[in-house]
């Protein structure tokens, strides 16, 4: 867990900001996983810090969400068009 925190800090994943007025702080929790090899032995232990976003209310705490998602088929189509 300490290695994960050190990696997040070293990569500049987050920065501390002042909490806006009338907004509540979102908590977080650690999710632990054990990865196994094909023969059943332990490959590695994983620790992931995740936000507890289920406490948020749409329109009050956030207005919209957006994630860039591109399908491989779309990229292939664009490459075919560009290369032909």
Secondary structure by P-SEA (a helix, b strand, c coil): caaaaaaaaaaccbbbbcccccbbbbbbbbbbbbbbcccccccbbbbbbbbccccccccccccbbbbbbbbaaaaaaaaaaaac
